[in-house]
């Protein structure tokens, strides 16, 4: 069963709407016992890094989440759900992330505005299981005729480019748009707001 983590905030309904549209069975979970039975985990995220990290601790699911991911359970982190995979964030300097990826989440400083919101590209750096090459064609409404993909972003902090980065995006600073590392997957954009391309990304994760 796919478990969608409900930590009391975030874009939960938008994500579950897509899963329902795809006719995918899922459970909303907010306790360790339920999380231990997950065959796949989705952590949607909108809001503050510290709020999410503290919620995982208050629900007493941080260590179970880490254990499940380390045991090989496929994990998809969306936006803040991807950022929490890193060690820490400038958004909450005294709060620890999950520490499953090295590096720190940083604030946009090179762009004209500190908030990156709207449609932007995905630039491929490595082979991806979430964003398969078959998606990069004009039949996807979020792609241009020459195969350039676009997704919808809404964030003020960004993940660095790391060894696990398979797609980047630039908004003043270059950052990770998609990361993949064995069973760990993360997207900085919002697939639930990225049209048929975003739905295909979620479908690809479901089908792993």
Z-matrix of the N, CA and C atoms (Angstrom, degrees):
N
C 1 1.465
C 2 1.529 1 110.04
N 3 1.328 2 116.28 1 136.03
C 4 1.454 3 121.24 2 175.17
C 5 1.522 4 108.69 3 -77.74
N 6 1.308 5 116.37 4 128.88
C 7 1.455 6 121.95 5 178.38
C 8 1.521 7 109.36 6 -107.20
N 9 1.325 8 116.46 7 125.14
C 10 1.460 9 122.73 8 174.93
C 11 1.516 10 106.73 9 -102.45
N 12 1.322 11 116.81 10 119.61
C 13 1.455 12 120.95 11 -175.38
C 14 1.526 13 110.20 12 -74.62
N 15 1.320 14 115.05 13 122.57
C 16 1.467 15 122.17 14 177.26
C 17 1.526 16 107.67 15 -105.51
N 18 1.332 17 116.62 16 102.91
C 19 1.459 18 120.58 17 -178.99
C 20 1.528 19 112.04 18 -105.67
N 21 1.336 20 115.00 19 15.68
C 22 1.455 21 119.39 20 174.32
C 23 1.506 22 115.61 21 90.55
N 24 1.330 23 117.50 22 6.82
C 25 1.463 24 121.27 23 179.91
C 26 1.520 25 107.90 24 -156.21
N 27 1.317 26 116.13 25 -176.94
C 28 1.459 27 119.50 26 174.16
C 29 1.518 28 112.90 27 92.85
N 30 1.322 29 115.06 28 -174.89
C 31 1.459 30 122.73 29 -174.25
C 32 1.527 31 110.57 30 -94.93
N 33 1.314 32 115.41 31 47.53
C 34 1.461 33 121.06 32 -172.21
C 35 1.524 34 112.10 33 -59.21
N 36 1.315 35 117.21 34 -49.01
C 37 1.459 36 119.95 35 -174.12
C 38 1.526 37 111.64 36 -64.52
N 39 1.329 38 117.37 37 -38.00
C 40 1.463 39 119.78 38 179.84
C 41 1.524 40 110.98 39 -62.21
N 42 1.327 41 116.54 40 -39.70
C 43 1.466 42 120.84 41 -179.72
C 44 1.522 43 110.83 42 -70.63
N 45 1.325 44 117.26 43 -44.77
C 46 1.464 45 118.93 44 -179.48
C 47 1.528 46 111.12 45 -66.74
N 48 1.328 47 118.08 46 -29.41
C 49 1.466 48 120.48 47 175.56
C 50 1.522 49 110.94 48 -60.67
N 51 1.352 50 116.53 49 -41.24
C 52 1.464 51 120.25 50 178.71
C 53 1.523 52 110.23 51 -66.44
N 54 1.319 53 117.53 52 -42.86
C 55 1.465 54 120.46 53 178.82
C 56 1.528 55 110.89 54 -61.20
N 57 1.319 56 116.56 55 -40.46
C 58 1.461 57 120.01 56 177.42
C 59 1.521 58 111.03 57 -65.68
N 60 1.332 59 116.75 58 -39.63
C 61 1.461 60 121.06 59 177.62
C 62 1.527 61 110.93 60 -61.81
N 63 1.337 62 115.96 61 -36.80
C 64 1.466 63 121.21 62 179.52
C 65 1.529 64 111.87 63 -82.92
N 66 1.335 65 116.66 64 0.08
C 67 1.471 66 122.50 65 179.97
C 68 1.529 67 111.57 66 59.86
N 69 1.332 68 114.82 67 44.18
C 70 1.467 69 121.94 68 -179.92
C 71 1.528 70 108.95 69 -101.49
N 72 1.325 71 116.22 70 131.49
C 73 1.460 72 120.52 71 175.61
C 74 1.525 73 109.89 72 -77.31
N 75 1.322 74 116.15 73 134.36
C 76 1.464 75 119.87 74 -179.68
C 77 1.518 76 109.17 75 -152.04
N 78 1.326 77 115.08 76 162.06
C 79 1.458 78 122.51 77 173.27
C 80 1.514 79 108.90 78 -123.62
N 81 1.321 80 116.95 79 145.14
C 82 1.456 81 121.49 80 168.38
C 83 1.521 82 107.30 81 -87.44
N 84 1.328 83 117.55 82 128.52
C 85 1.462 84 120.13 83 -176.64
C 86 1.524 85 110.06 84 -127.01
N 87 1.318 86 114.89 85 144.74
C 88 1.464 87 120.46 86 177.62
C 89 1.519 88 111.09 87 -145.36
N 90 1.342 89 115.96 88 21.62
C 91 1.462 90 119.80 89 177.93
C 92 1.518 91 109.53 90 -143.09
N 93 1.324 92 115.73 91 158.40
C 94 1.463 93 121.56 92 -173.81
C 95 1.515 94 112.03 93 -65.15
N 96 1.319 95 117.86 94 -39.87
C 97 1.462 96 120.86 95 -177.38
C 98 1.526 97 111.08 96 -60.86
N 99 1.323 98 117.21 97 -44.34
C 100 1.465 99 120.75 98 178.62
C 101 1.519 100 111.08 99 -66.32
N 102 1.323 101 116.42 100 -39.20
C 103 1.457 102 120.95 101 -178.06
C 104 1.527 103 110.94 102 -65.43
N 105 1.317 104 117.46 103 -31.76
C 106 1.466 105 120.73 104 -178.91
C 107 1.525 106 112.42 105 -67.03
N 108 1.322 107 117.37 106 -20.43
C 109 1.464 108 120.18 107 -179.88
C 110 1.528 109 112.72 108 -94.64
N 111 1.320 110 117.48 109 3.06
C 112 1.465 111 121.15 110 -176.70
C 113 1.519 112 111.57 111 -70.46
N 114 1.326 113 116.51 112 139.17
C 115 1.465 114 121.70 113 171.92
C 116 1.521 115 111.23 114 -97.03
N 117 1.334 116 116.81 115 -22.46
C 118 1.464 117 124.18 116 171.37
C 119 1.526 118 106.60 117 -147.10
N 120 1.333 119 116.05 118 151.83
C 121 1.463 120 121.03 119 -177.54
C 122 1.526 121 109.44 120 -129.01
N 123 1.328 122 116.06 121 132.50
C 124 1.467 123 122.01 122 172.84
C 125 1.525 124 107.37 123 -119.69
N 126 1.332 125 116.05 124 127.60
C 127 1.463 126 121.14 125 175.75
C 128 1.526 127 108.82 126 -117.62
N 129 1.343 128 117.75 127 98.08
C 130 1.463 129 119.87 128 175.57
C 131 1.522 130 108.67 129 -74.20
N 132 1.308 131 116.35 130 156.39
C 133 1.452 132 117.15 131 -178.96
C 134 1.508 133 113.85 132 -155.41
N 135 1.319 134 115.67 133 123.90
C 136 1.464 135 122.57 134 169.41
C 137 1.516 136 105.61 135 -138.59
N 138 1.320 137 116.93 136 133.64
C 139 1.455 138 118.60 137 178.34
C 140 1.513 139 112.90 138 129.60
N 141 1.312 140 116.26 139 -141.01
C 142 1.454 141 123.96 140 -169.75
C 143 1.527 142 110.43 141 -107.22
N 144 1.337 143 116.12 142 135.79
C 145 1.464 144 122.16 143 -179.61
C 146 1.531 145 110.80 144 -55.64
N 147 1.323 146 116.25 145 -45.46
C 148 1.456 147 119.98 146 -178.96
C 149 1.514 148 112.44 147 -64.77
N 150 1.327 149 116.46 148 -37.69
C 151 1.467 150 120.58 149 178.93
C 152 1.526 151 110.59 150 -62.12
N 153 1.324 152 116.85 151 -45.35
C 154 1.466 153 120.21 152 179.71
C 155 1.519 154 110.86 153 -65.34
N 156 1.328 155 117.49 154 -47.85
C 157 1.463 156 120.94 155 -178.91
C 158 1.523 157 110.94 156 -59.43
N 159 1.335 158 116.43 157 -43.94
C 160 1.457 159 120.19 158 179.78
C 161 1.528 160 111.85 159 -67.02
N 162 1.333 161 116.63 160 -35.09
C 163 1.463 162 120.00 161 178.36
C 164 1.526 163 110.92 162 -64.78
N 165 1.336 164 116.87 163 -40.28
C 166 1.462 165 120.10 164 177.63
C 167 1.523 166 110.91 165 -60.89
N 168 1.333 167 116.14 166 -36.36
C 169 1.471 168 120.20 167 178.29
C 170 1.530 169 111.33 168 -73.71
N 171 1.324 170 116.86 169 -42.59
C 172 1.456 171 120.17 170 -178.82
C 173 1.526 172 111.50 171 -64.97
N 174 1.329 173 116.93 172 -34.82
C 175 1.463 174 121.10 173 176.85
C 176 1.527 175 112.24 174 -81.33
N 177 1.339 176 115.39 175 -6.71
C 178 1.459 177 122.63 176 -179.25
C 179 1.530 178 112.17 177 58.21
N 180 1.345 179 115.13 178 44.04
C 181 1.469 180 119.10 179 179.56
C 182 1.527 181 112.48 180 -119.83
N 183 1.319 182 118.29 181 -0.70
C 184 1.466 183 119.92 182 -177.98
C 185 1.531 184 111.50 183 -56.89
N 186 1.320 185 117.12 184 -54.10
C 187 1.461 186 119.97 185 -175.62
C 188 1.520 187 112.07 186 -67.46
N 189 1.322 188 117.65 187 -35.47
C 190 1.469 189 120.38 188 176.23
C 191 1.516 190 110.42 189 -65.03
N 192 1.321 191 117.08 190 -40.63
C 193 1.463 192 121.60 191 178.38
C 194 1.516 193 109.99 192 -62.11
N 195 1.327 194 117.49 193 -47.18
C 196 1.466 195 121.21 194 178.90
C 197 1.521 196 110.55 195 -61.33
N 198 1.325 197 116.60 196 -44.58
C 199 1.471 198 120.70 197 -179.14
C 200 1.521 199 111.48 198 -62.55
N 201 1.315 200 117.33 199 -42.39
C 202 1.460 201 121.02 200 179.21
C 203 1.531 202 111.28 201 -63.19
N 204 1.310 203 115.61 202 -44.64
C 205 1.468 204 119.13 203 179.64
C 206 1.527 205 110.22 204 -64.23
N 207 1.323 206 117.27 205 -45.52
C 208 1.468 207 120.62 206 -179.95
C 209 1.526 208 111.92 207 -64.76
N 210 1.317 209 117.56 208 -25.36
C 211 1.468 210 120.40 209 179.93
C 212 1.521 211 112.08 210 -80.72
N 213 1.348 212 117.12 211 -7.05
C 214 1.458 213 120.27 212 175.78
C 215 1.510 214 115.57 213 109.69
N 216 1.326 215 118.17 214 2.17
C 217 1.459 216 120.41 215 177.68
C 218 1.531 217 109.28 216 -67.62
N 219 1.340 218 118.71 217 124.76
C 220 1.471 219 120.11 218 179.77
C 221 1.524 220 111.80 219 -59.74
N 222 1.317 221 115.10 220 133.80
C 223 1.462 222 122.38 221 -176.79
C 224 1.522 223 108.57 222 -126.93
N 225 1.339 224 116.53 223 133.20
C 226 1.463 225 121.76 224 173.24
C 227 1.515 226 108.55 225 -120.94
N 228 1.328 227 116.41 226 116.12
C 229 1.453 228 121.84 227 175.42
C 230 1.513 229 109.69 228 -102.41
N 231 1.316 230 116.50 229 127.88
C 232 1.463 231 122.29 230 -178.38
C 233 1.525 232 109.25 231 -107.42
N 234 1.330 233 116.85 232 122.97
C 235 1.463 234 124.29 233 178.60
C 236 1.529 235 110.18 234 55.34
N 237 1.322 236 118.91 235 -107.47
C 238 1.461 237 121.30 236 178.70
C 239 1.533 238 111.07 237 -61.85
N 240 1.323 239 116.48 238 -28.95
C 241 1.459 240 120.63 239 176.55
C 242 1.513 241 112.82 240 -66.63
N 243 1.336 242 117.26 241 -23.18
C 244 1.459 243 122.24 242 172.05
C 245 1.528 244 110.01 243 -82.26
N 246 1.336 245 116.65 244 -42.11
C 247 1.463 246 120.26 245 -177.79
C 248 1.529 247 112.11 246 -62.12
N 249 1.327 248 117.08 247 -34.20
C 250 1.460 249 120.37 248 -177.24
C 251 1.524 250 112.14 249 -67.23
N 252 1.332 251 118.11 250 -14.78
C 253 1.464 252 121.67 251 176.98
C 254 1.524 253 112.06 252 -67.49
N 255 1.343 254 117.24 253 -22.49
C 256 1.454 255 121.43 254 -174.94
C 257 1.531 256 111.04 255 -83.57
N 258 1.314 257 115.94 256 176.91
C 259 1.468 258 121.61 257 -173.99
C 260 1.526 259 111.29 258 -67.31
N 261 1.338 260 116.40 259 -46.77
C 262 1.463 261 120.38 260 -177.84
C 263 1.520 262 109.20 261 -163.00
N 264 1.336 263 116.02 262 -175.54
C 265 1.463 264 121.07 263 -178.03
C 266 1.516 265 110.22 264 -146.56
N 267 1.325 266 115.95 265 144.66
C 268 1.464 267 120.55 266 174.15
C 269 1.527 268 111.47 267 -63.06
N 270 1.324 269 116.97 268 -18.98
C 271 1.454 270 120.15 269 179.75
C 272 1.521 271 111.79 270 -68.86
N 273 1.340 272 116.84 271 -28.31
C 274 1.466 273 121.70 272 -179.49
C 275 1.522 274 107.47 273 -144.01
N 276 1.329 275 118.35 274 78.73
C 277 1.470 276 122.79 275 -169.38
C 278 1.524 277 115.45 276 -57.66
N 279 1.321 278 118.02 277 -26.88
C 280 1.465 279 119.89 278 -176.22
C 281 1.518 280 113.48 279 -100.65
N 282 1.337 281 116.17 280 13.78
C 283 1.464 282 121.24 281 -176.65
C 284 1.523 283 109.02 282 -116.37
N 285 1.307 284 116.99 283 137.59
C 286 1.466 285 121.98 284 -179.64
C 287 1.521 286 110.96 285 -93.53
N 288 1.341 287 115.13 286 140.32
C 289 1.452 288 120.78 287 169.50
C 290 1.520 289 109.55 288 -83.10
N 291 1.319 290 116.50 289 -163.73
C 292 1.456 291 120.16 290 -179.91
C 293 1.525 292 112.10 291 -76.23
N 294 1.323 293 117.32 292 -21.58
C 295 1.454 294 120.95 293 176.80
C 296 1.505 295 114.89 294 69.98
N 297 1.342 296 117.28 295 22.93
C 298 1.463 297 120.68 296 179.54
C 299 1.528 298 112.08 297 -85.43
N 300 1.330 299 116.56 298 -15.76
C 301 1.456 300 122.91 299 174.03
C 302 1.522 301 107.81 300 -127.05
N 303 1.322 302 116.61 301 142.44
C 304 1.461 303 120.25 302 -178.53
C 305 1.526 304 110.03 303 -78.87
N 306 1.322 305 115.43 304 152.94
C 307 1.456 306 120.38 305 177.13
C 308 1.515 307 112.35 306 107.46
N 309 1.335 308 114.42 307 170.50
C 310 1.455 309 121.83 308 -176.83
C 311 1.520 310 110.68 309 -120.78
N 312 1.309 311 115.49 310 144.55
C 313 1.455 312 122.32 311 174.79
C 314 1.533 313 107.66 312 -78.14
N 315 1.338 314 116.30 313 134.49
C 316 1.457 315 119.67 314 -172.21
C 317 1.529 316 111.81 315 -124.75
N 318 1.307 317 115.59 316 161.05
C 319 1.472 318 122.31 317 179.89
C 320 1.521 319 109.92 318 -87.13
N 321 1.331 320 116.87 319 142.50
C 322 1.458 321 120.67 320 175.03
C 323 1.524 322 109.85 321 -62.34
N 324 1.315 323 116.64 322 128.82
C 325 1.457 324 121.52 323 178.34
C 326 1.524 325 112.85 324 -128.19
N 327 1.336 326 116.63 325 -20.51
C 328 1.468 327 120.22 326 -176.04
C 329 1.517 328 113.05 327 -91.55
N 330 1.341 329 117.63 328 -15.25
C 331 1.460 330 120.83 329 -177.57
C 332 1.518 331 111.14 330 -85.14
N 333 1.337 332 116.08 331 162.94
C 334 1.456 333 120.90 332 179.01
C 335 1.521 334 111.53 333 -65.43
N 336 1.340 335 115.75 334 -37.81
C 337 1.455 336 120.46 335 177.84
C 338 1.522 337 109.13 336 -120.07
N 339 1.326 338 117.07 337 148.77
C 340 1.463 339 120.44 338 -176.36
C 341 1.524 340 112.47 339 -78.12
N 342 1.331 341 117.00 340 -14.45
C 343 1.467 342 120.59 341 -179.48
C 344 1.523 343 109.25 342 -103.93
N 345 1.310 344 116.05 343 123.93
C 346 1.471 345 122.01 344 175.48
C 347 1.520 346 106.83 345 -95.78
N 348 1.323 347 116.79 346 104.75
C 349 1.457 348 120.32 347 -176.67
C 350 1.517 349 109.89 348 -135.56
N 351 1.331 350 115.54 349 128.15
C 352 1.452 351 121.12 350 178.21
C 353 1.519 352 111.57 351 125.41
N 354 1.314 353 115.05 352 -167.30
C 355 1.463 354 121.41 353 -176.27
C 356 1.517 355 110.57 354 -83.14
N 357 1.329 356 115.36 355 137.28
C 358 1.460 357 120.92 356 175.64
C 359 1.523 358 108.05 357 -150.04
N 360 1.319 359 115.40 358 170.05
C 361 1.461 360 120.91 359 -172.42
C 362 1.523 361 112.27 360 -83.71
N 363 1.330 362 114.29 361 170.48
C 364 1.459 363 122.89 362 167.65
C 365 1.524 364 106.83 363 -123.11
N 366 1.315 365 116.34 364 126.44
C 367 1.452 366 121.88 365 -177.37
C 368 1.525 367 109.25 366 -112.45
N 369 1.314 368 115.55 367 116.81
C 370 1.460 369 121.56 368 -171.95
C 371 1.522 370 111.84 369 -73.27
N 372 1.344 371 115.71 370 134.08
C 373 1.458 372 121.52 371 175.04
C 374 1.521 373 112.35 372 -120.81
N 375 1.332 374 117.31 373 -16.09
C 376 1.465 375 121.06 374 -179.81
C 377 1.526 376 108.83 375 -159.75
N 378 1.329 377 116.53 376 167.71
C 379 1.455 378 121.03 377 177.49
C 380 1.520 379 110.32 378 -63.86
N 381 1.315 380 115.39 379 144.47
C 382 1.453 381 120.60 380 -175.71
C 383 1.519 382 110.25 381 -131.88
N 384 1.338 383 115.34 382 143.56
C 385 1.465 384 120.56 383 174.01
C 386 1.521 385 111.08 384 -90.76
N 387 1.321 386 116.83 385 -29.79
C 388 1.462 387 120.00 386 177.72
C 389 1.519 388 111.74 387 -73.84
N 390 1.320 389 115.69 388 -44.61
C 391 1.461 390 121.53 389 -178.23
C 392 1.519 391 107.15 390 -109.95
N 393 1.312 392 115.49 391 81.62
C 394 1.462 393 120.45 392 -175.68
C 395 1.519 394 110.46 393 -72.23
N 396 1.322 395 115.06 394 154.53
C 397 1.465 396 120.14 395 -177.13
C 398 1.521 397 111.69 396 -59.33
N 399 1.338 398 117.19 397 -26.46
C 400 1.461 399 120.08 398 -179.13
C 401 1.528 400 112.13 399 -66.92
N 402 1.358 401 116.27 400 -18.13
C 403 1.459 402 119.30 401 178.18
C 404 1.514 403 111.91 402 -77.00
N 405 1.309 404 117.07 403 -23.71
C 406 1.465 405 120.55 404 -172.07
C 407 1.522 406 109.09 405 -84.80
N 408 1.305 407 115.45 406 76.04
C 409 1.465 408 120.76 407 176.82
C 410 1.512 409 108.40 408 -155.17
N 411 1.307 410 116.03 409 167.06
C 412 1.458 411 120.40 410 -171.54
C 413 1.524 412 113.14 411 -70.77
N 414 1.353 413 118.55 412 -8.51
C 415 1.458 414 119.66 413 178.00
C 416 1.521 415 111.28 414 -73.20
N 417 1.334 416 117.34 415 -15.73
C 418 1.461 417 121.14 416 174.83
C 419 1.524 418 107.83 417 -88.87
N 420 1.327 419 116.26 418 125.01
C 421 1.468 420 119.33 419 -172.63
C 422 1.524 421 112.15 420 -64.94
N 423 1.332 422 117.49 421 -20.89
C 424 1.452 423 120.82 422 179.74
C 425 1.529 424 112.16 423 -87.81
N 426 1.318 425 117.80 424 8.99
C 427 1.460 426 121.18 425 -179.27
C 428 1.524 427 109.92 426 -114.24
N 429 1.322 428 115.63 427 147.13
C 430 1.456 429 120.41 428 173.58
C 431 1.521 430 108.87 429 -82.30
N 432 1.295 431 115.80 430 173.16
C 433 1.458 432 119.83 431 -179.18
C 434 1.510 433 113.49 432 -60.89
N 435 1.326 434 117.84 433 -27.45
C 436 1.462 435 119.89 434 -179.89
C 437 1.532 436 111.64 435 -94.03
N 438 1.330 437 116.53 436 13.17
C 439 1.459 438 119.64 437 172.39
C 440 1.508 439 115.14 438 89.66
N 441 1.325 440 119.23 439 9.36
C 442 1.463 441 120.58 440 178.41
C 443 1.521 442 109.38 441 -77.27
N 444 1.327 443 116.16 442 126.61
C 445 1.456 444 122.07 443 -175.81
C 446 1.527 445 111.45 444 -94.68
N 447 1.335 446 115.35 445 145.88
C 448 1.457 447 121.81 446 176.48
C 449 1.526 448 109.77 447 -126.81
N 450 1.320 449 115.63 448 145.64
C 451 1.456 450 121.29 449 176.52
C 452 1.523 451 108.63 450 -139.58
N 453 1.332 452 115.82 451 166.32
C 454 1.466 453 120.80 452 -175.97
C 455 1.522 454 110.21 453 -99.28
N 456 1.331 455 115.74 454 126.81
C 457 1.465 456 123.25 455 -177.69
C 458 1.528 457 110.45 456 -116.44
N 459 1.339 458 115.67 457 150.12
C 460 1.459 459 121.70 458 173.62
C 461 1.521 460 108.13 459 -156.77
N 462 1.343 461 116.58 460 92.55
C 463 1.471 462 120.21 461 -176.72
C 464 1.524 463 110.58 462 -163.44
N 465 1.342 464 115.04 463 155.92
C 466 1.465 465 122.02 464 178.73
C 467 1.520 466 112.36 465 -111.49
N 468 1.320 467 116.93 466 -11.80
C 469 1.464 468 122.77 467 -179.87
C 470 1.518 469 107.90 468 -124.97
N 471 1.329 470 116.49 469 153.16
C 472 1.463 471 119.43 470 -173.73
C 473 1.525 472 111.57 471 -136.45
N 474 1.317 473 114.20 472 154.71
C 475 1.466 474 121.91 473 177.74
C 476 1.525 475 109.59 474 -88.98
N 477 1.330 476 117.84 475 138.08
C 478 1.463 477 120.03 476 179.10
C 479 1.517 478 111.41 477 -66.91
N 480 1.315 479 115.95 478 162.12
C 481 1.468 480 121.22 479 172.47
C 482 1.525 481 107.75 480 -77.26
N 483 1.319 482 116.06 481 122.74
C 484 1.462 483 122.35 482 -176.10
C 485 1.522 484 109.40 483 -127.77
N 486 1.313 485 116.14 484 178.09
C 487 1.468 486 120.06 485 -179.38
C 488 1.522 487 112.12 486 -58.93
N 489 1.313 488 117.33 487 -26.91
C 490 1.467 489 121.62 488 -176.87
C 491 1.532 490 112.92 489 -87.82
N 492 1.320 491 117.87 490 0.95
C 493 1.461 492 121.68 491 -179.35
C 494 1.523 493 110.76 492 -72.75
N 495 1.341 494 116.31 493 129.44
C 496 1.471 495 120.04 494 177.03
C 497 1.532 496 111.95 495 -115.36
N 498 1.325 497 117.28 496 -19.11
C 499 1.464 498 122.29 497 171.92
C 500 1.524 499 108.24 498 -139.38
N 501 1.317 500 115.87 499 140.97
C 502 1.459 501 121.08 500 174.98
C 503 1.526 502 109.45 501 -116.89
N 504 1.321 503 115.04 502 167.71
C 505 1.459 504 123.23 503 172.09
C 506 1.523 505 106.57 504 -143.45
N 507 1.312 506 117.16 505 154.04
C 508 1.461 507 121.01 506 177.78
C 509 1.520 508 110.46 507 -121.03
N 510 1.321 509 114.31 508 132.52
C 511 1.462 510 122.56 509 172.36
C 512 1.519 511 105.49 510 -146.19
N 513 1.320 512 115.32 511 81.12
C 514 1.459 513 120.11 512 -168.30
C 515 1.516 514 108.98 513 74.88
N 516 1.305 515 116.72 514 -68.57
C 517 1.463 516 122.86 515 174.24
C 518 1.528 517 109.50 516 -94.53
N 519 1.325 518 115.56 517 148.94
C 520 1.465 519 119.81 518 170.98
C 521 1.525 520 108.26 519 -86.15
N 522 1.326 521 116.76 520 139.27
C 523 1.458 522 119.76 521 -177.17
C 524 1.525 523 110.60 522 -146.66
N 525 1.317 524 115.78 523 170.25
C 526 1.462 525 121.57 524 179.01
C 527 1.521 526 109.87 525 -76.16
N 528 1.331 527 115.71 526 124.98
C 529 1.458 528 121.02 527 174.51
C 530 1.521 529 110.64 528 -95.88
N 531 1.344 530 115.76 529 -35.26
C 532 1.463 531 121.71 530 178.03
C 533 1.522 532 108.02 531 -140.44
N 534 1.324 533 116.18 532 132.01
C 535 1.463 534 120.25 533 173.72
C 536 1.524 535 108.69 534 -122.40
N 537 1.328 536 115.27 535 146.28
C 538 1.457 537 120.80 536 176.65
C 539 1.528 538 108.07 537 -143.48
N 540 1.324 539 114.82 538 133.62
C 541 1.465 540 120.38 539 179.35
C 542 1.519 541 108.09 540 -151.28
N 543 1.346 542 115.57 541 95.30
C 544 1.469 543 120.93 542 -175.92
C 545 1.526 544 108.76 543 59.08
N 546 1.339 545 117.94 544 -111.32
C 547 1.468 546 121.10 545 -178.03
C 548 1.529 547 113.37 546 -93.43
N 549 1.341 548 117.25 547 4.18
C 550 1.467 549 121.09 548 -177.26
C 551 1.529 550 109.73 549 -99.93
N 552 1.334 551 115.09 550 125.82
C 553 1.459 552 121.28 551 -179.96
C 554 1.523 553 108.83 552 -130.87
N 555 1.332 554 115.73 553 141.80
C 556 1.445 555 119.73 554 177.55
C 557 1.511 556 110.63 555 -147.39
N 558 1.319 557 116.64 556 141.98
C 559 1.465 558 121.87 557 176.50
C 560 1.526 559 108.38 558 -129.89
N 561 1.328 560 116.39 559 130.60
C 562 1.457 561 120.21 560 178.33
C 563 1.524 562 110.79 561 -77.30
N 564 1.323 563 117.14 562 -30.49
C 565 1.460 564 120.46 563 178.92
C 566 1.538 565 109.54 564 -78.70
N 567 1.310 566 115.01 565 174.32
C 568 1.462 567 120.95 566 179.34
C 569 1.526 568 109.41 567 -104.45
N 570 1.319 569 118.39 568 101.20
C 571 1.468 570 119.24 569 179.73
C 572 1.520 571 112.34 570 -62.49
N 573 1.327 572 116.71 571 -31.20
C 574 1.469 573 120.29 572 -179.11
C 575 1.521 574 112.00 573 -69.32
N 576 1.352 575 117.47 574 -11.71
C 577 1.460 576 122.17 575 177.41
C 578 1.527 577 111.68 576 -116.93
N 579 1.333 578 116.04 577 11.13
C 580 1.470 579 121.16 578 -173.39
C 581 1.521 580 113.03 579 -110.86
N 582 1.325 581 116.67 580 33.06
C 583 1.452 582 120.87 581 172.54
C 584 1.514 583 114.57 582 62.92
N 585 1.337 584 115.31 583 -152.57
C 586 1.468 585 118.69 584 -176.61
C 587 1.522 586 111.92 585 -68.09
N 588 1.323 587 117.52 586 -27.75
C 589 1.468 588 119.57 587 175.21
C 590 1.527 589 110.02 588 -62.27
N 591 1.321 590 117.02 589 -47.00
C 592 1.453 591 120.51 590 179.85
C 593 1.513 592 112.13 591 -61.92
N 594 1.325 593 116.49 592 -39.93
C 595 1.468 594 119.45 593 177.83
C 596 1.519 595 111.35 594 -63.55
N 597 1.328 596 116.73 595 -36.97
C 598 1.463 597 119.99 596 177.86
C 599 1.527 598 111.19 597 -67.17
N 600 1.323 599 117.56 598 -35.50
C 601 1.468 600 120.85 599 176.65
C 602 1.529 601 109.87 600 -61.87
N 603 1.335 602 116.55 601 -46.50
C 604 1.460 603 119.83 602 178.50
C 605 1.523 604 110.54 603 -64.52
N 606 1.327 605 116.84 604 -40.44
C 607 1.464 606 120.21 605 177.70
C 608 1.513 607 110.88 606 -61.15
N 609 1.336 608 117.88 607 -40.07
C 610 1.461 609 120.88 608 178.46
C 611 1.521 610 111.17 609 -62.74
N 612 1.330 611 117.50 610 -39.58
C 613 1.465 612 119.90 611 177.23
C 614 1.529 613 110.31 612 -65.80
N 615 1.313 614 116.42 613 -44.45
C 616 1.471 615 120.57 614 179.56
C 617 1.521 616 110.76 615 -59.04
N 618 1.330 617 116.30 616 -34.35
C 619 1.465 618 121.34 617 -174.34
C 620 1.521 619 114.26 618 -86.54
N 621 1.329 620 117.90 619 -1.52
C 622 1.467 621 120.24 620 -178.80
C 623 1.519 622 111.02 621 -59.43
